[in-house]
Amino acid sequence: MHPLATRAITGDVRPFYLVSGRIQNSSGKTLRSVTIRIYIQSTGSPVETNPHYNKDWQSYDEAEVHIDGPIHDGIKGFSQQIQVLPPQGKPWAFEADVVDAKVDANAE
């Protein structure tokens, strides 16, 4: 994930970032689409028992990336722009989780 020079001048004016990655589909089914949620958060962990515990940890922003298929068994790359607002002057990290995946019923 890295910042882009593109800026919005109206509406949602959060900065643009380019998110690139790969999805590995090992479900044995063709996927029609996948949604990934990107979380912008403090470095470290909010869990006290974690060795990287950060008592000031917080989640700052999030965005969703929608990848259209078909996504067959194997790996598919993607690259999309998102708008998020990381904190200024504080270290931050991002995390990504799959929040939805739809099977392509026509491909079975």
Secondary structure, DSSP 4 states (H G I P E B T S, - for coil): -EE-S---SSS--SPEEEEEEEEEE-SSS-EEEEEEEEEEEESSBS-TTSTTB-TT--EEEEEEEEEEEEE-SEEEEEEEEEE--PPSSS-EEEEEEEEEEEE-GGG-
